[in-house]
Amino acid sequence: MRQFFKHHKALHLWLIIAGGVVVLFHLLKYVRPVMNFWVDHIGVPLTQGFAVVASLAPFSVAEFFALFVVLGVIALLIREIRRILRKKSMVHGMYRIVAGFLAIVLSIYGSFNLLYGANFYADDFQVRSGIHARGATVYDLYRVTALFAQGLNDTAHLVERDENDVFAVSIDQIFLESVGVFRNLETQFPFLSHRDVPPKPLLISRLMRYTDYVGFFFPFTGEANINILAPRSQVPVTVAHEMVHQRGIASEDEANFVAILAGVKSENPVFSYSAYLMGYSYLANALRRVAPERFQEIHATLSDLVLADLADIRAYHDRKNPVAVQVTNAINDNFLRSYGEESGIQSYGEVVDLLIVFF
């Protein structure tokens, strides 16, 4: 037995290190000062550095990173199978395959926790800003929904549109102008300061359009990755949402809130309009559930330009594959719950409480 473990010494060392990182993370994740120090001084600066390096490539490095991992695992599996057939050492070969796969999984999981998972256990935006979500009256919801409807009407004519009056600002312009969109908000909340780089368009956008995914933050490269085939009016605020995650804010409701706030305060009509649109969608859906007549009253005030974008968004969602939506939502829901987000994907909509408190 001693000879067996000695024969796989390097593999065992890998397992011990990777497993140790995972165990240590779970032992310390509820120690808030440790998580705060890690996120502020190591985790976020690391992903920021990764993003700067990845920005040198015009494509999403995240996609090629994921492809490289998959192909690497396949290549290692083929190599081990060939070694088994050549040396006829089934026990050693199968052990290397199982232990090697476990080591890879632990390495990815452990690294993810260090680069992003820790953000769920550090001080969140509400703690740092002093803005805390709380219950609100129907009138409060009505008032803020009307405010966002007015914001939509005021900015709808300031953005480029196509022949159908649908939001048509180019992806290149959105990506270029995203750098600096947080500048005004960073003045108000200095802890949000971050060196921004343009987001990346996803080659798999054609696949993502069948799901509810419009973007994701990839901590291994620090990139904000965007589904460029999503309704164009949703792209700017989606970009801002992923850039919030780059700043160490993991909570989805807070990421939505900060993205909306950044857009509204940016003085950039492209991002302001998109932010108002996201905020209105969440607020209006909440108002429609509790006071449908008041929702109709506000909805009737929307301009034809805003209605054109809402119709475009509905048409996009109608084309989704229900099975793909269900599967990807279940994966995302379980992921969020595993890191303490008790509401799962419903947490995306809890932005309403924060919007009401702030506005």
C-alpha positions in Angstrom: 0.0 0.0 0.0 2.9 2.4 0.8 4.4 1.7 -2.6 1.0 2.4 -4.2 0.7 5.8 -2.7 4.4 6.6 -3.3 3.8 5.7 -7.0 1.1 8.5 -7.2 2.9 11.0 -5.0 2.4 14.0 -7.3 -1.3 13.3 -7.8 -1.8 12.9 -4.0 0.0 16.2 -3.4 -2.3 17.9 -5.9 -5.3 16.4 -4.1 -4.1 17.5 -0.7 -3.5 21.1 -1.8 -6.8 21.4 -3.7 -8.8 19.7 -1.0 -7.1 21.8 1.7 -8.1 25.0 -0.1 -11.7 23.9 -0.2 -11.8 22.8 3.4 -10.1 26.0 4.6 -12.5 28.2 2.7 -15.5 26.4 4.3 -14.0 26.7 7.7 -13.4 30.5 7.3 -16.2 31.6 5.1 -18.3 32.8 8.1 -15.4 34.7 9.6 -16.4 38.1 8.2 -13.1 40.0 8.8 -11.1 37.2 7.0 -13.5 37.3 4.0 -13.4 41.1 3.9 -9.6 41.2 3.9 -9.4 38.5 1.2 -12.0 40.1 -1.1 -10.7 43.7 -0.8 -7.0 42.9 -0.9 -6.6 39.7 -2.9 -9.7 38.4 -4.6 -11.0 41.6 -6.4 -7.4 42.9 -7.2 -6.6 39.5 -8.7 -9.7 39.3 -10.9 -9.1 43.0 -11.9 -5.6 42.1 -13.0 -6.9 39.1 -14.9 -9.4 41.4 -16.7 -6.7 43.8 -17.7 -4.6 41.0 -19.2 -7.7 39.4 -20.9 -8.6 42.7 -22.4 -5.6 42.4 -24.7 -7.6 39.8 -26.6 -10.5 41.0 -28.8 -12.6 37.8 -27.9 -13.9 36.3 -24.7 -11.0 34.5 -23.2 -13.5 32.9 -20.8 -15.0 30.8 -23.7 -11.6 29.5 -24.8 -10.6 28.9 -21.1 -13.6 26.7 -20.7 -12.9 24.9 -24.0 -9.3 24.4 -23.0 -10.4 22.8 -19.7 -12.8 20.5 -21.4 -10.4 19.4 -24.1 -7.6 19.1 -21.5 -9.7 16.7 -19.4 -10.6 14.7 -22.5 -6.9 14.5 -23.6 -5.8 13.3 -20.1 -8.6 10.7 -20.1 -7.4 9.4 -23.5 -3.8 9.3 -22.3 -4.7 7.3 -19.2 -6.8 4.8 -21.2 -3.9 4.3 -23.7 -1.5 3.8 -20.7 -3.9 1.2 -19.3 -4.0 -0.7 -22.6 -0.3 -0.5 -23.1 0.8 -1.4 -19.6 -2.2 -3.5 -18.7 -2.3 -1.8 -15.3 -6.1 -1.4 -14.7 -5.9 -0.6 -11.0 -3.3 2.1 -11.3 -5.0 3.5 -14.4 -8.5 3.7 -13.1 -7.2 5.2 -9.8 -5.4 7.9 -11.8 -8.5 8.7 -13.8 -10.8 9.0 -10.7 -8.3 10.8 -8.5 -7.2 13.1 -11.3 -10.8 14.0 -12.1 -11.4 14.7 -8.4 -8.3 16.9 -8.3 -9.4 18.9 -11.3 -12.9 19.4 -9.8 -11.5 20.4 -6.4 -9.0 22.8 -8.1 -11.7 24.6 -10.1 -14.1 24.7 -7.2 -11.5 25.9 -4.8 -10.2 28.6 -7.2 -13.7 29.8 -7.9 -14.4 30.1 -4.1 -11.2 32.2 -3.7 -11.9 34.4 -6.7 -15.7 34.8 -6.4 -17.3 32.6 -3.8 -15.8 34.6 -1.0 -17.7 37.7 -2.2 -20.9 36.1 -0.9 -19.6 36.1 2.6 -17.9 39.5 2.8 -19.7 42.8 3.6 -22.2 43.5 0.9 -23.3 46.7 -0.7 -26.0 47.3 1.8 -23.6 47.1 4.7 -21.0 49.3 3.0 -23.4 51.9 1.8 -25.8 52.0 4.7 -28.7 51.6 2.2 -30.9 48.7 3.5 -33.9 47.1 1.9 -37.1 47.1 4.0 -40.8 46.8 3.5 -42.7 49.4 1.6 -46.3 50.5 1.0 -48.2 50.2 -2.2 -48.0 53.9 -2.5 -44.2 53.8 -2.3 -44.1 51.2 -5.0 -46.5 53.3 -7.2 -44.5 56.4 -6.7 -41.1 54.9 -7.6 -42.7 53.0 -10.6 -44.1 56.3 -11.9 -40.7 57.9 -11.4 -39.0 55.3 -13.6 -41.7 55.5 -16.2 -41.0 59.3 -16.4 -37.3 58.5 -16.6 -38.0 56.2 -19.6 -40.1 58.8 -21.4 -37.4 61.5 -20.8 -34.6 59.4 -22.2 -36.2 57.2 -24.9 -35.7 59.8 -27.7 -32.1 60.3 -26.8 -30.9 56.9 -28.1 -30.4 55.7 -31.6 -33.3 53.7 -33.0 -34.1 51.5 -36.1 -36.8 51.9 -38.6 -39.2 50.2 -36.2 -38.4 52.7 -33.4 -36.6 50.0 -31.5 -33.4 50.7 -29.5 -30.5 50.2 -31.9 -27.3 51.5 -30.4 -24.4 49.5 -31.7 -22.7 46.9 -29.5 -19.4 48.5 -30.1 -20.7 51.9 -28.8 -22.2 50.2 -25.7 -19.0 48.4 -24.9 -16.8 51.4 -25.5 -19.0 53.7 -23.4 -19.2 51.2 -20.6 -15.8 52.3 -19.4 -16.5 55.2 -17.1 -20.2 54.6 -16.6 -19.6 54.1 -12.9 -17.6 57.2 -12.4 -20.3 59.3 -10.9 -21.4 56.5 -8.6 -17.8 55.8 -7.5 -17.7 59.4 -6.3 -20.7 58.7 -4.0 -19.6 55.2 -3.0 -15.7 55.1 -3.2 -15.7 51.4 -2.3 -17.0 50.7 -5.9 -13.9 52.2 -7.5 -12.4 49.8 -10.0 -10.3 49.9 -13.2 -12.8 49.0 -15.9 -12.1 47.4 -19.2 -14.6 46.8 -22.0 -16.8 43.7 -21.8 -16.6 40.8 -24.2 -19.1 39.6 -26.8 -19.8 35.9 -26.5 -19.5 33.5 -29.5 -22.1 31.3 -27.8 -24.7 34.2 -28.0 -26.8 32.1 -30.4 -27.1 29.4 -27.8 -27.7 31.8 -24.9 -30.6 33.4 -26.7 -32.7 30.3 -26.0 -32.1 30.8 -22.2 -32.6 33.5 -19.7 -28.9 34.3 -19.7 -27.9 37.7 -21.0 -24.4 37.8 -19.5 -22.1 36.4 -16.9 -19.0 37.4 -14.9 -16.1 34.9 -15.3 -13.7 35.2 -12.3 -10.9 33.1 -13.8 -10.4 35.8 -16.5 -12.1 38.7 -14.7 -14.3 39.4 -17.8 -17.8 40.6 -18.1 -19.2 38.4 -20.9 -22.3 39.5 -22.8 -24.9 37.8 -25.0 -24.9 40.3 -27.9 -28.1 38.8 -29.3 -30.2 39.8 -26.3 -32.6 42.7 -26.8 -30.3 45.6 -27.5 -32.1 47.8 -25.0 -31.1 45.4 -22.2 -27.4 45.1 -23.1 -26.1 48.4 -21.5 -27.6 47.6 -18.1 -26.6 44.0 -18.4 -23.0 45.2 -19.0 -23.3 47.3 -15.9 -24.6 44.4 -13.9 -21.6 42.2 -14.8 -19.3 45.1 -14.0 -20.8 45.3 -10.6 -19.8 41.6 -10.0 -16.3 42.6 -11.0 -16.4 45.0 -8.0 -16.8 42.1 -5.6 -20.6 42.4 -5.2 -22.0 38.9 -5.5 -25.7 39.4 -4.5 -27.9 39.5 -7.6 -30.4 41.9 -6.2 -27.6 44.3 -5.2 -25.9 43.9 -8.6 -29.2 44.8 -10.3 -29.6 47.8 -8.0 -26.1 49.1 -8.4 -26.2 48.6 -12.2 -29.5 50.6 -12.4 -28.1 53.3 -10.1 -24.9 53.6 -12.1 -26.8 53.9 -15.4 -29.3 56.5 -14.0 -26.5 58.6 -12.6 -24.1 58.2 -15.5 -25.4 61.1 -17.6 -25.0 58.7 -20.5 -28.5 58.4 -22.2 -27.7 54.9 -23.5 -27.0 53.5 -20.1 -29.6 55.7 -18.3 -32.4 54.6 -20.6 -31.4 50.9 -20.3 -31.2 51.3 -16.5 -34.6 52.9 -16.3 -36.0 50.1 -18.5 -34.7 47.4 -16.1 -35.8 49.2 -13.0 -39.3 49.9 -14.5 -39.7 46.2 -15.5 -39.1 45.0 -12.0 -41.1 47.7 -10.3 -44.0 47.5 -12.8 -44.2 43.7 -12.4 -44.4 44.1 -8.6 -47.0 46.8 -8.9 -49.1 44.8 -11.3 -49.3 42.0 -8.7 -50.5 44.1 -5.8 -52.4 47.0 -7.6 -53.2 46.2 -11.2 -55.3 49.3 -11.7 -52.4 51.6 -10.7 -50.0 49.6 -12.9 -52.3 50.3 -15.9 -52.5 54.0 -15.0 -48.7 54.3 -15.2 -48.3 52.0 -18.2 -50.7 54.2 -20.1 -48.2 57.1 -19.8 -45.4 55.3 -21.6 -44.3 56.7 -24.9 -44.5 54.8 -28.2 -40.7 54.5 -28.2 -40.7 52.8 -24.8 -43.6 50.5 -25.8 -41.6 49.5 -28.9 -38.7 48.3 -26.8 -41.0 46.5 -24.3 -42.6 44.7 -27.3 -39.1 43.8 -28.6 -38.2 42.3 -25.3 -41.4 40.3 -25.1 -40.8 38.9 -28.6 -37.3 37.9 -27.6 -38.5 36.0 -24.6 -41.3 34.3 -26.6 -38.6 32.7 -28.8 -36.8 31.1 -25.9 -36.7 27.3 -25.5 -38.8 26.4 -22.4 -36.6 23.4 -21.6 -33.4 25.3 -21.9 -34.8 28.1 -19.7 -35.9 25.6 -17.1 -32.6 23.8 -17.0 -30.4 26.9 -16.9 -32.6 28.5 -14.3 -32.4 25.4 -12.1 -28.6 25.4 -12.4 -28.4 29.1 -11.5 -30.9 28.8 -8.7 -29.0 25.9 -7.1 -25.7 27.8 -7.5 -27.1 30.9 -5.7 -28.6 28.9 -2.9 -25.3 27.0 -2.4 -23.7 30.3 -1.5 -26.4 31.4 0.9 -28.8 33.3 -1.5 -31.9 31.8 0.1 -34.2 33.2 -2.6 -32.2 31.7 -5.4 -33.0 33.3 -8.8 -35.9 35.2 -7.2 -33.2 37.4 -5.6 -32.8 39.1 -9.0 -36.2 40.7 -8.4 -35.6 41.8 -4.8 -34.0 44.9 -6.3 -37.5 46.5 -6.0 -37.0 47.0 -2.2 -33.7 48.7 -2.7 -35.0 51.0 -5.4 -38.0 52.1 -3.2 -35.7 52.9 -0.3 -33.2 54.9 -2.4 -35.7 56.8 -4.6 
